[in-house]
Amino acid sequence: MAIMNVLGFLVLALTRQVLSAPYPLSNVTGNSKLKSVQVPLDSYFNNAGFSLEPGEASFDQVGQSYPASKLPTGGIYNSTKTGISYLFPGYQGQNVSDNVIMSGQTIDISESSYFSVQMLIAADYASMSANVTFSYTDGSSSVSEVRSEPFYTFLTIYKGEIILPSYFTHNDTNFNTSHIFEWVGSLDYSKTLESITFPDTTNLTSGSRLHVFAVSLWQGSGIEVQYLRPTQKTSGDSVQIVEVVVNNAGPEWISGDGVNITIEGQGIMTVEPGRIKRLSPGDQKKINVGVIGYGNITADVIYTGRNSTTVYSIDHVSFGLEEWTSELSSLTKHESPEWFDNAKYGIFIHWGPYAVPGWGNSTPHEVYSEWHWWYSHHRAADTKADVWQYDLDTYGPNVVYDDFFANFTADAFDAKEWVDLFADAGAQYFVFTSKHHDGFAMFDTKETTHRNSIYYGPQRDVLKELFDAAKEYQPQLHRGTYFSLPEWYNPDFGPYGFAQWPENTSTSWPGILARNPYTGEEEPYTGRLNISDFITDLMVPQMELLAYEYETEIMWCDCGAANGSAEFASAWFNRASAAGREVTMNSRCGIPGGNDFDTPEYATFSSVSERKWESNQGMDPYSYGYNRATAPESYMNSSTIVNYLVDMVSKNGNFLLDVGPMANGTIDSTEVAHLREAGTWIKANSEAIFNTTYWFITPETGDVRFTQTQDAFYIIALTKPTETFIVDVPVPILSGDTISMIGAGNGTLLDWSITSDKSLSITVPSALADAGKYAWAMKVDYLT
């Protein structure tokens, strides 16, 4: 039987008519009219991914496919995020190919200069990345990494540009959503593109392949507005944030005083103009403009420089902040708030009764220690640690998981000490495990269950103490809560119980009482109360308690199978908005709408994701909860923390770094030391990390990463720079600008020059390089 997501879905209608949002330009009175150049791919199609019934097509290698009835026969599809128009194939007929598996093909291009390239893509069953080569008529070439998520996932949903309500297995319909993603890359606008060469993704060890449905090139000239997109984000009372994307296809620069951008039209008014101080040829900037008002109008984007004003008129733009509803067409408009995008670095805390055994073996045999209860009952799945044998040797056959409650004392827990540590670490937010899969809550769950820290273990409202301490002692810290939607062994979850895969090694949330793995006797589910339905009487009420009584700002869900997330999210978003609060949900709440950011686990993205993401991993090599088997020297050190953070921020990511406290509430002293050491660097170099964004042209070259603000550009070396330090990419620097070493350099000015091959050469005195550690941040100050 297919695993089903019990809630609804979102279908983006794909028609031959261009969709209305975001809004590409028409009636342009500026430099030139922009256009998408669609690249025909039908002669390269080699895979059928759309089908009318199960088994008709095989997008992946096991007979699974997209539901063709939700797609058109073909036509123009206009991206909701970039405004790019694609020639979308749609359903071509039974056994007729409709997409390209990347297998080394060279795609001929109508020779011209192009500013950027965009693709609609998807991977088979796992995240996939590979390099695409762009060849120019002068014999040169450039390479960009193209990365995509799989076309469907369960428990964690990667929200695509196109979202369909289901997918076909080889013999059934699975009502989890399927997705097609959009990828954007920069091109060398000064050269003539002649071809695109795809990588061969058919022989890779991962088994996952990259598929392309459509390719479009963006062609323009000079400095132009590509599109605007009214969001549902706010910057104050009734102020709507409108995203405006400005491209510079050369040859002029935006520099000096820069330009202001406003939006005007009947019924709307700009109250917070956007600003660009520096934009070099080949670069792109996303600018936020704050407007008030409502209406579906022709809007004028007004671009004002020192000596000129240019107006771009855009038809049929819908402005206005909307009331949230539980329909996914509404919730899919929700995005991570600006504070989350700018915060960059958070601390994750996994703490519960699993800290009492606190064991998951050691690397390379380690498993998540917070999964101790589950692994002790699923020996077939535990091929590394053998928790079953450890428990038998350590506790004997008659100790069950709930017996650990008594020793979960928290007698050394000091909430102020924790939040002071998070602040010392340089973090801007934290996420606390309010309830893990064992169902033991660390907050007052009222009459949904008494399986919590009020009645058992610490007999304290741990979450309240922590949040109250943050409000009092570190009010700058944003506060979030991890929340497991299912509970492994709660019988009330039984009607919704599931295994992720059919094999007996699959992770599972069975929703039945656990049985002692040695004696076969039923184990208790201590604190359980009599309820009628797990979702309506326990899951959603607990989420509401976290949202309204504890005022969490991040609902960090996990394992979003059966859920009530859509109804919860719409109510929460509306109440938060009315109170002037900005809140966010992650990609694990079980719905594609209200899914604000992706959450790679013990993994990172190797290239920029236009969609916000946050990597989460432990300081432990492979555990979130405390693992007594981990040696102190195995914890993530301060250098690695800084390097990971810099790398992720350069690619539009946040870093959520986990610590697992011991049962008494203390955090390992080695972890504490490493957090504080990394915090010293983070605070000294904060301007290069927080409130920055990624660089459109490239996030990196070698061991160098880039970030930027409106007023400066940052070059961050992950290895100690040489005295003559070469940056071989077109850094947006002009004569009269300065470069300084921040952090350990205390703003010391550095000599610089542009080499004959247009690289940036920076002179870094050896004494200055020696004074730094972990990473070396250099600031390009826009003075001209």
N, C-alpha and C positions, 0 to 999 in steps of 0.2 A: 504494500500500500504506500502511495506517495506521501512523503512528509509534507504537511500543509501549514502554511501561515494562516491563522484563522481570521486575520483581518483583511481589509480591502486592499485595493491596489490603485496604481496611477497609470493611466495610459495617456501618452502624449500623442494626440492625433497627428498623423503624418499625411498631408494632402498635397496635391499638386500646387496648391496655393501657398505662398510663403506665409509662415506664422507671423504673428504680430509683435512678438517681444522676444529678445530685446529689439531695438529699433535701428536698423541700418539706415543710412542717410538717403534722403531724396531731396530734390530741389536745393542742392548744395550751392551756396553762394560764395563758398570759400575757394581754396586753391584749385581743387578738381573734384570730380565725382569719383567716389570709390567703388570698387567692384570685387566680387569673388569670381575667380576663374576656376570653374569646375573641370576636374581632370577625368575624362571618361575611362572607366576601368573594366567595362564589360568584356573586352577582348582578353582580359587577364583573369577573369573569374575562373576559379578552380574548385569551388566548394559550394554546396547548397546548405544554407543555414536556416532558411525559412520553410515551414511546412504547414499543411492544413490539418494534419493529424499525426499522432505519435508514430514514429518509425519511418515516416516518409523521407525525411532528410537526416543528415548526420553532421551537425555543425562541429561537434567534437569527434572523438574517435570511438564513441560508444552509442551512437544513434540518437543523441539528444539534439534538440533544435528549438528555434524561436517559433511562437505561434503566428503564422502568416495572416490569420484572419484579423489581427490587430494592426496590420501594416497595409499601406496602399500598394497598388501594382507598381508604383514608382513615381518619382517626381522630385520637386525641389523641397528640401527640408532646410529650414532656417534655424540655426542654433539658438537656444534660449539663453546661452551664456556669452557667446561671442558675436552673434549677428551674422556669422558666416553662412553662406548658402551652399548647400551640398546637392549633388545629383545622387539622390538616394535610390537604390535599386528596387527595393520592395520585393514582393513575391514574383518570381519569374516563371513559375510552373513546376509541375512535378519533376523531380530529379534534374532541374535546371539550375546551374550555378548562379549565385547571387553575391558572392564575396570572394576576396582574394586571400588565400593562405600565403603569408610571406614565405617565399621559398627561393629567394635570390633573383627575382624578376627585376628587370630594368624598365621603368615606365618612362616613355618618351613624353616630353613636355613641349607645349607651344613656346618656343624660345622667346624669352622676355625677362625683364627684371621683376622680381617679386619681393615683397616685404616679409611675408610669413607663410607658413604651410600649416594646414589643419587636416586632421583625419578623424573619421568615425571608425572606431576599432573595438575589438574585444579579444580576450584570450579564451582558450578552451576551458580549463578547470582550475588553473592556478595563476597567480600574478605572473606576468611575463614582461621582460624587457629585452631589447636588442637594438643595435645601431643601424640607422638608415643613412645612406650616403646621398648627398646632393651634389651633382656634377655641373660645372659651369663651362661655358664655351671657351674660356681662356685656359682650359686644362686643369684648373684647380678644383678642389672639392671640399666639402665640409661634412661633418658627421654629427648626428644628433641621436640621443637615446630615446626611443619610443617605448613607453611602458603602458600596459593596460592591466586592469583587473579581469578576473574571469567573468563570463557572461551571466553566471548565476552564482550565488553563495547562500549559505544557510547560517543563521545565528549572527553573523556580521554581514551587513548589507553595504556594498560599495555602490553608491548612488550614481547611476549613469546619466548621460545627456538624454538618452531615450530609455524610458522605463516601460516595460510590458508586464501584464498582470500574472504571467505564468511562463512555464516552458514545458516542452514535451520531453519525456524520457523515451526510451525505445518502444514502450508499450503503454504509456499512461500520461496523464497530465499532472504536473506538479505545480501547485498554486503558490509557490514562492516566486517572486518577481525575477525577471531576466532583464539584462541591461546592455546597451551599447554606449561606449564612452567616447569622449572627444579629447583629442590630443592636439596641442598647439606648439609650434616651434618657430624659431627665427631663421631667416635666410639672409644672405649677403645681398642687400638691396643694390649695391654698386655693380653687381655682375649679372650676366645673362645666364639664367638657369636653362639647362638642356635636358636633364634627366634626373630621375629619382630611382635609386637602387635599394630594393628591400633586402633585408638580411634573410638567411635561410633559417627558419625556425622549425623545420620539420625533423631535424636530427638531434635536437637538444635533449640532454638527459632528463630534464624536467617532464618531458612528454607533452607539455602545454605548447600550443602554437598561437601565433599572432594572426588575427584576421583583420582585413581592411574592407569596409563597406563603401567608403567614399573618401576622396581627397579633393581639397580645394586650396587654391593659392590666393593670397590677398595681394592685390596690385594697387599701388597708389603712388603719389608723388608729393614731395614736400611734407609739410607738417599738417596733419589732417585728423579729424575726429573719426574714429572707426565706428563707434556705436555708443549709445547710452542705454543704461538698464536701471530703471527705478527698482530699488530693493524694498524690502519690508523692514530694513534696519533703521534705527533712529539715532539721532545725536542729541536729543533733547525733546521737550514738549512738542509733539506733533511735527517735528522736523524730520523729514524723510531723506534718507541718504540715497542719492542717485549716483551710480557708477558711470563715469565717462572714460572711455579709452581713447588715448591720443597716440598716434603713430608718427614717427619721423622717418620718412623715406628719403630724406636728404635733399640737397646737400647742406642746408643751413642748420644752425644750432638754436635751441632755446637756451639763453644764458642771461647774464646780467641780472636785471630786476625780474626776469621771467615773465610769465603770463598769468592772468586770472581767467577763470572759466565760470560763467554763470549760465543759468537756464531760465528762460522767460517764456511766458505764454499766457493765454487767457485762463485766469483762475489759479495760476501758480506764481510763486515769487521765490527767488533765491535769497536765503538769509545767511548762508554760509558758503561763500564762493570757494571753488577749488583753485589750486595754485600749482604751477610747475615752474621751478627755478632753473632746472637744467634738463635738457633732453637732447642727446646726441643723435646723429644720423644712425639709423638702424635700430633705434631703441623704441620702447613703448612704455607708457605710464598709465596706470589706472588711478583716476582722481575721484575723490568723493566730493559731491556738491550737495549741500543741504537745502532742501526746498520745503515750502509749505503750500498747501492747496490740493485740490482734487480736480479731476476731469480727464477726459480722453480728447487730447488736443494736438494741434501742430505746435511743437516746441522748438524754440530757437536756442541752440547752444552758441553762446557768445564768447569768443576767444579774443581777449584783449591784451595786447602787448604795449610796449612803450609808445610806438608810433602808428599802430594799426589796430583795427578791429575787424574780425572775420565772423560771419554768422553762418551757422549750419542749421538748416531747417529740417525737422524730422516730423513726419506725419504720424498720426494715430498713436500717440504715446499716452498710456494710462498712468496717471499719477494718483497718489493717495494711499494712506495707511489703511489696511483692511482689518476687519475683525477676523480672528482665527476660527476656523471650523475644523471638525474632525475629518473632513474630506481631504484626501491626500493631495488633491489639486491645490488646496490651500496650504497644507503643511509643508509641501515641497518648496514653498517660497521662503521658508524659514532658513536662516543662515547663522553661522557662528557670529556673535557680536564682535564689535571692534576691540573691546577690551580683551577678549580671548585671543583674537588674531595677534594682538600686540604683546600678550603676556609671555609667550614663548616657552616658559620653563615652569613646571609644576612638580610637586612631590606627591607620590602615590603611597598610601599606607595600607598594607594588608595585615589585619590583626583580628584574631578570633580564637576560639578554642583549639584550632589546629596548631597554635603556637605551643601548646603543652607538649604533644609529642615532638613537634618541631623537627620533622625529619623527612628528607626526600632523597637520601643518599648523596654522594658527591660526584662531581663531573669526572668522567663522562657518563656516569650511571644515574644522573640526577633527574628527578621528576619534580613537579610543582609540589611543595610541601603543604600548601593549602588544599590540595586534593588528596590529602592523606586518607581520609575516610573512604573516598571512592576507590582509590588504588588498593586499599586493604581488602576490598570486596570484589575486585576485578583483576585477579592475578594474570589472566590471559592478556590483558592490555598492558600490564606492567612488565615490560620486557627488559627494563633497565635496573630499577631500584630494588624490587622485591620487598615492598612495604609489608606484604602479608607475612613474610618470614621475620622481618624486623619486629613487628608487633608481637608475634608469637614468642620470639626470643626475649623481648623486653618486658612485656606485660602479661604473657600467658594467654590461655584461650578464653578466659572469662571476662576480660576487660573490654567494654564496648566504647564507642566514640563519646557518648554522652557522659561517661564517667570522667572524661577530661574536664568537664565544667568546673568541678570542685577545685582543681588546681589552676584554673584560669583566674588568677587573683587580681591582676593589675595593681598590686599593692605598691609598686614603684612608679606608677603612671603619673606624670605631671604635665598637664595640658599646656601650661605656659612654657615649660621647657621645650616641648615639641614645636610649638609655633615659633618660638625664638630661633630654634634650629632651622626651621624652614626659611625664615627670613635671613638668617646668617648664610644659608646656602645660596642665596640670591634668587630663590623661587618667587614667583608672583602669584601662585595659587597652589592649592593642595586638594587632593581627592582622597577621601577616607572610605574604607570598606564598611558601609553601613550594614550590609548583610551579604555573606557569600553563599555558595551553593548548599552549605550545610544547614541553611535556614536559621542560623543563630544571629539575631540582630543586635547591633551595638547601640540601639536607641530605644526609646519608649514606643513600642508598637501598639499601645492601647489594647483593645480587645480583639485585635486580629490574631494575635498569638502571644503567649507568655514565654516563648522560646527566645529570650533576649537577656541582655546584660543587666537589666533591672532586677530580674527574678533569680538569675543564676550567675555563677562566676563572679565578676567584680561587684555585682549588685549596685551598679552606678550607671547613669546615663552618660556613657562615654562620649557619644557624638555631641551632646549638648555641652559638656565640659570643654571639648576641643573647639567647637564653634564659638562659644562664649569667650574663651581665651584669645582666639584670633580677633574677635571684635574689639576686645579691650586692649590687648597688647600689640597686635600686629594688624591693624584695621586695613592696611593696604593689601593684605592677602585675600584673594577671592577664594570662596569655599565651595567645594564640590563633594558629591557622594557617589561612590560606586554602589550599585544595587543589582544583585542577581535576580532576574525575573523568575526562573524556575528554582525549585528546591529538590535535590536528589531523591530524598527518601520520605518526603511528605506525602501521605496517602491522598490528601486533598488535591495534589497535583496529578493524581492518577489519570483522570480523563484526558489530560494534555501530555502525558508522559511520552517520551520519545528516545530513540537512539539516533545519533547523527548519521551512522552508516549501518548497513545490515550485518556486518561482521561482528563477532563477539568481542573483538578488540576495540570496538567503537566507543567513544565517549557517549554517555547516556545520562538522562534524567528520568528514571523509570517511574517515579511517583508511587512507589510502594515501600512499605516498611523494610528496612534493611534486615538481613539475617546474619547472625554471627557467623563469620566465614569458617570458624573451627567447630562450632557446636550445632549450627543450623537453627538455633533459636531466634525468634523474632527480637529485634532490638527496639527499645523504646524511642519515641519521638517526643522528647521531654518538652513540656510547655505548650503542646498543641491544644488548641481550643476547638470547639464545635462550630464549624462554618458550613455554608451551603456550597459555595463556589470559590475556587482558589483565586481566580482573576478578580472577580467583583468584590469578594469579601476579604481578601488578603493582599494580593499584589497591588492593585490600584490604590486601595486605602493607605498602604504603606508608602507608596510613591507620593501620595497627597500629603501625608505627614511630613515627609522630607521636604516637599516643595513649600508648604504653607506654614508649618510650625517651626521647622528648622531653617527655612529660607535658603535651601541649597541653591547655588547658582549654576551648577553643572549636574545634570542627571546622567551619570556615567553608567549606563545599563550594561548588562552582560547576558549573553545567551538568549537573544530575543526570538523565541519560538512563539507559542501561544501567548497573547498579551492583550492588554487594554490600552496600549500606548497612544493611539490616535486620539481617543476621547480625553485621556489625561493631558496630553500635550497641548491640545487646543485650549483647554481651560487654564492650564498653567501659563501658557504664553499670554493669554488675554489678561489674567490677573497680574502677571509680572509687568506687562506693558502699562496697565492702569496705575501701578505703583511706581512707575519710572525705573523699573529694574530690567536688566537685560540678562536673559538666561539662555542656556544651550543644552542640547542633547547630543549624544554621540551616535555612532553607526550601529549600535548593538541593541536598540530598543525594539527591534522587530518590524519596523515600518520604514519604507524608503522616504516618506515625508517626515519632516521634523528631524531629519538625519543630517546634522550640521557639519560633522567632521569625521574623517576616516581614522581607524585605530589599529595600525599594524602592531603586532605583538611580538616582542623580542625580534623586531625587524625594523627596517627603515626603508625609505624610498631613495632610490639611487639617482633620481632626477626630479626636476620641479613638478609638482602637482598643482594645477591651477585651483583645484578644490582643496580646502583646508584639511590638514591631517595632523595627527598627534601620535608619535611613536611612544609606546609604553614598554618598559622593561625594568627588571630589578637590578639593584646593585649586586645581588647574588647572581652567579653565572647562569642559573636557570631555575629561579624560584622567586615568587612574590612574597610568600609567607616566610617566617623565620625558619632557617634550616640549620640545625646544630652540626650537621656534617660538613658544612662549608668552612674551610680554613680562612682566617682573617685575610691572608694575602690574596685570596681569590676574589674578594670583593672588588667591584669596579673602582679604580683609582681616580684621583682628581683630574689627571691629564685626560683620561678617557671621557670623563663627564664633560669636560670643556670641549673636546674635539667632537663628540657626538652632538652636543648642543649647537655648536657653530655650523656643522654640516647640515643638520636638520633645518635650522633657521634659514640657511641660504636657499633651501628648496621649498619654502612656504610651510614648514612643519613646526610643531611644538614638540617638546621633549618632556614626557611625564615619567619621572624616575622614581622607582619604588624602593621603599625600605620595609622590612618585616620585623616589627618589634618582638621581643621575647614575651613569654606569658605574663611576666610581672610588669611589663610596660616599659622596659628599658630598650634602647636601640643600641646595637653593637657599637663599641667605641671606635672601631676601625671605620665603620660607615660614617659615624659622626665626624671623625677627623677629615675624611675624604670630602664629605659634603661641605664642610667649612673651608677647606683649602680651595676647592673649586669655587666656592662663593666669593672668596677674595678676588679671584680673577674676574668672575662675572660682574661683580660690582664695579671694579676698576675699569672694565670695558663695556659697561652696560649700554652706552650709546650706540655701540655697534651691533647690539643684540635686540634689545627691546624697542618696540615702536618702529621697527624697520620692516622692509619687505624685500622680496627676492628681485634679482635683476633679470629682465626679460631676455637679454642676449645670451647669458649663460650663468649658471650658479657657481661654476668652478672651472679651474684649470690646474691640473696636477694636484698638489697639496694646498692650493689656495682657494678660499671661498669668498663670496661677495655678498654684501648686504647694502641697503641704501635707505636714505630718508629723502625728504624734499630738499634738504639743505646740504647733504653730504653723501659721499660714497665711501664704503669701507672695504678694504682689502685685508683679509685675515689669513695669515700663513699658519698652517697647522704644523709645520716644522720650522726650526730656527732659520731665519733668512740669512743668505750670504750677504757680504758687504755690497756687492753689486747684484741687486735683486731684480730680476726680470719678470714682468707680468705680460704674457704674450697674447693678450686680448685687448679690444679697443675700449679701455677705461675712459669714462666720460670726463676727461680733464682738459682744461684750457690753460694757455699761458696766463700767469697771474694767480692761478690757484695755488694752494699750498698743500703739502702732504706732511702729516705729523704722526708720530708714534704715540698712541694713547696707552692707557694702562700703565705698565712699568716704565714706559717712555715719558710719562708726565707731559705729553703734548710737545715733545721735542720736534722741531721742524727738521725735515729731511730734504736733501737735494734730490731733484729728479729731472729727467729729460725723456724725450721721445726718440727712439732709435730709428735707423733708416728703414727698418721693416715695420715701423709703427707700433712696436712694443713699448711698454712703459719701463724705464730703468730707474730704480730707486736706490740711493746710497744709504745703506744701513750700517752705521758704525758698529764694529764688533762689540764694543763695550755695551752699547744699547741692546743689541741682540742678546748678549749674555745676561743682561739684567732681567730679561723676560723668561717666562716658562709657560708651558702648555700650548699657547697660541699667541701670535703677535699681530695686533690689530693696528692698521695704518689708515688714517682718515684723510680723504681728499675733501678739502673745504672749498665749496663753490664761492669764490670771491669775485669772479668776473662774469 
